[in-house]
Amino acid sequence: MSLNEGQNRAPELDQTRLRLAVDEGILTDAQADRLAEFWPHAGGNRDPLEINHVDAEEVRFARGFHDVFITMGIGILLLGLVYGLQSVASAKIAAFGGAAAVWVLSEIFAKKMRLALPSFVLTVTFTPMFLVACMLGLSGPDRHGDDVLANKDSIALLLPAVVTLAGAALHYWRFKVPVGLTGVTGAGLFLVALAIDVASPGSLERNLVVFALLAGLASFATAMVFDSRDLQRMTVNSDKAFWLHLMAAPLLMHSVFQLVTGGNSVEGAGNSILVIGFFLALAFVAIVVDRRALLVSGLSYFGFAIASLMNTAEISNEASFTVTLVLLGCFILLLGSAWRSVRRLLLTPFASSALMRFVPAVG
């Protein structure tokens, strides 16, 4: 490497110090993201296959036990508050009170103190708690005067779903916690499901598997939009994409599993081979887009399919259980340790193609 080439390589940006600068108010989130996106290219243009991108697929849960300790306090406080309000008032008051408390705590720990784990837990808690509150407080009785929650009246649930979507979006806009985008997406999918059921009663129940498949594809496509904006995996866009991938994976895997097996368990060599084949296809996609999170939900189906093949071969339950766990563990370890090598093998032929604009380059 020549001297000029060495000078063109920007030194690595310290992510810890960057986040500390945000915490101290020196930089805003937007400024930190722009700096992280600009930094790798500060020294000039580089070949896409030579970019030394972050391959760890980091999940920023906590910065220390301080976060864990605060989160324990948040959980105990919310549990006591909801239980107390339900005892002295009603479930409706308890749900609204819990949602309001989550918002107040978010102002302290997500907006002001910017603690990673408390922010994550509060954001994950807000949308479902607010949905329950809206369903209890805004739906009222259904068209026949009965309990809407017991009868699952879609028309009566439309308003709570709309308010929940607005609340989830407002919470995400206010606190900018990456996992909040997944809550907004989930609330949006729930509203779409209700709208379909209202427009064509019974169609959603008859085609629930197809809807789940389309919802999974939509979540995956949204995740890829954010992934394509951060191929270096250095900004908050990467975190947003991670949680969307984690939501998309079970929707995709479960819906295809239901379609393949006809709603039955994995029985017979034919179904088992089909399930294994789809899992390997999902693994291929996960390797190409560099997202191990896509594989997590499929591991259980992969294990069941292997066990079913063992049973078909009339192997004892003990031996089948042992072989299944050993094969599953070996698969995870081998794929995990050879992840970069496999990606390089798959993506090198596409180094100059349009595909490289949407997926991380090979390090």
N, C-alpha and C positions, 0 to 999 in steps of 0.2 A: 504494500500500500504506500503510495506517495505521500509526501508531506502535505500537499494540498488536499488530498483526499482525507487525511486525518483531520485537517482543519475544518473540513466541510461537515464532519460528524458532530452534531450537537451533543454536549454532555447530557447524561441521563437526568431527568427532572425528578427531584426527591418528592414523592407523593405525600409523605408524612409531613414534611415542612409546608407543602402547598395547602394541605388541609388545616394545619395549624394557623396559617395566614388567614384562611377563611374564618376560622373560629375566633381569631383576634380582631376580625373586622377590617383587616388590611385589604383583603380582596373579597369581592362578592362571589357567589356561586357561579354566576355567568362569566365573570372575569377569569376565575380559576379554570373553568371548562375551556374557554377560548385559549388561555395560555397553554394548557395541556395539549390541545389540538395543534397549536402552532409550533410547540417546542421541537418535536421530532424532525420537522422540516426546516428549522431555522438555519441549518447549515447548507441548504441547497437540496436539489432533487436527488432522489435515490431510487434504485431499481426496486420494484415492489417485492421481489423475492429475497431482497437483502435486508428488509426492515426487521430490526430486532424488537419485535412487538412483545407486549406482555402476554404470556401464554398461561398464566396461573389461573385465569378465570376467577378472580378474587371476589369474595363475598364479604362486604364490610359490615359485620355484625356488631362488633364491640372493639373498643380501644383499650380495654382493661377491665378488671373486676369491678371498678367503679360503676361502669355501665350495667353490669350484671346486678349489682347491689341495688341500684336505683330502679331497675326493671322489676326486681322482686317487690320493692315497695309499691310500685305502680300497680302490680297485679293484686297485691293484698288489699290496697286501698279501693280499687274498683270492685273487687269481689265483695268487700264489706259494704260499700255504698249501695250496690245493686241489691244485695240481699236485704239490707236494712230498709230501703225504699219499697221493696216488694212486700215486706212484712207489715209496714205501717201504712202503706198507700195501695198501690196496685202494680201490676206488671208493666202497664203503660208508662206510669211515672218512673218506675225503675229503669226502663229502657231509655227514655228521654234523658233522665238524670245521668245515666251512665255515659250516653253519647256526649252530653254537655261536659261532663267531667273529663272525658278523653280529649275534647277540644281544648279545655283549659290547660290540661297537663301538656298537650302538644305545644301550646304557646310557651310554656316554660322550658321543656326539655328538648323539643324539636326546633323551635324558632329561636329561642334565646341561648340556651346552653349547647344546642346542636350535638346531643349525645346520640351515638349511632344506634345502639340496641334499644334504648327507650323510644326513640323516634320510630324505629321499625315496628316495635310491638304496638305502639299507640296507633300507627297508621293502619296496621293489619286489623286492629280491633275496631276502628271507627266505623268502617263501611257496613259490616254485618250488624253491629249494634244499632247503628242508625237505621238500617233497613228494618230490623225488628220493631224499633220505635215507630217508624212510619207506618208499618203494617198494622200495628196495634192502635195507633192514634188517628190515622187518616183513612183507613179502609172502611171502617164501620161495618154494618151488616150487609150481606149480599142482597141480590134482587129478591130473594124469598124471605128476607128478614133473619136469616141464620148467620152464624159465625163465619166470616169470610175465610179465616185461617183454617177452619175445619173443613170447609167445602171447596177451598182453593178456587174462588171465583176470580177469573183473570181480569174482568172489567174493573172490579173493585180494587184490584191490586195495581192498576195502571198508575194512578196518582202517587201511591207510595213509591213505586219504582222510579217515576220521573223525579220526585223530590230526593230520593236516595242518590240517583245519578248526579243531580245538581250538588248535593252535599258532598259526595265523594270527590267531584271535580273541584269544588271550592276548597276542600281540605288539601288536595294535592297542589292547587295553585298557591295556597297560603304557606304551606310548609315544605314543599318541594322534596319530599321524601320519595326516592325512586320507586319503591314498592307500591306507592299510592297510585301510580299509573295502572298497575294491574288491578287494583280495586275499582278504578274508574271503568276499565275494560270489562271486568266481570259484571258491574252494575249495568253497563250498556247492553251486554249480551242477555242479561236477565230481562231488561225492558223489551228487547227485540223478541225474545221468546214469548212474553206476555202479549205483545202486539200481534204476533202470528196466531196465537191461540184465540185472541179476540176476533181477528179477521176471518179465521177458519176454525171454528170450534172442533176440537178433537184431533186436528191435523198434527199438532205438535206432539201429542202423546203417541200417535201412530208413527211418526217419523222422528222420534227423539234421537235415535242414533245418528241419523243424517244431520240433524241440527248440531249435535255435539261435534261431528266431524267438521262441519263448516265453521263452527265456532273455534275449533282448534286451528284450522287453517288460517282464519282471520287473525287469531292471536299470534300465530307464528309469523305471518306476513308483517304484522305491526312490529314484532320484535326485530325482524330483519331490517325494517326501516331505521330503527335506532342503532342496530349493529353496524349498518352501512355508513352511519355518520361518525362512527368511532372505531375504525379498523385497528387502532393501536390499543384499544381497551384501556384507556387512560382517563376517560371522563365519565360523568354521571350517566351518559347515554348507554354505556355498557351495563350499568346496574339496572337501568330500566328494562333493557333487552333481556337480561338474565331472568328477571321475575316473570316476564311475559313468556319466555321459553318454558319456564317451569310450569306455568299454567297451561300452555298449549300442549305439552307432552302428554299428560294424562287424558286430555280430551281426544287427542289423535289416537293414542294407543288403545284406549278403552272402546272407542267407537269402531275402529277397525277390527278389534278383537270380537266385538259383538256381531259385526257383519260377517266375519270369517266363520265363526262358530254357530251363527244363528241364534245367539243368546244363550247357548249352553256352555258348560264348562269345557275345558280342553280335553276332549276324549277322542281317542283313535289317532293313528299315525298320520293320517291326512291333515286333520286340523292342526296337530302339533307342528308338522312341517311348515304349514302355511303361517302359523304364528311366529315360528322361528325365522322364516323368510322375511316377514314384515319387520321383525325386530332388527334383523341385519340390515334391511333397507333404511330403517330409522337410524341405525348406527352409522351408516354411510353418510346420511344427511348431517348427522351431528358432527362427524369428523370434518366434512367439507366446510360447514359454517363455524367450526371450532367451538361447539357448545356441548359440553359433557352433560349439562342439565337435561338435555333432551332424552338421555338414556335412562334416567333415574326411574321414571314411572314404568318403563318397559321391562325392567329387570325382573319384576315379579312374574309377568306373563312369560318371559323367557324361561324362568325357572320352572313354572308349571308345565310348560311345553316339554322341557327336558324330562321332568318327572313322568309325564304321560308316556313319553317314548320308552322310558325305563319300565313302566308298568306293562306296556304292550309287549315288551320282550320277556315278560313274566319274571322279572327280577324282584326279589323280596323287598318289602317296604323299607327295611333298615338300609339295605344296600342302595336302593333307589334314592333315599333321602341323602345318603352320604355322597353318592356320585353327583347328584344334582348340585349340592352345595360346593363340592370341589370344582366341578366344571364352571359353575357360575363365578366362583372366586377367581379361578385361573383366567377366565375371560376378562374380568374387570382389571386384574393386575397386569395382564399382558397388553391389553388395549391401552390402559392408562400409562404404562411405562414406555410404550412404543408410539404414543399419540403423535408426536412430532414427525417421526419417521413415516408413519402411515399417511399423515397429511401431505408430507412432501412427495410421497409416491403418487398420491391421487391428484395433487394440484399442480405439480411441475409442468405437465403437458398443457395446462391452461394458463401459464404465466402471463401470456400476452393477450388473453381473452377478456371479454367483458365481465366474466365471472369474478375476476379479481377486484373489481370495483365494489363488490358487495360483501366479500368475506375477507378475514384477516390473511395477510400474506404468510408464507412459510418462513419461520425464523431460521 
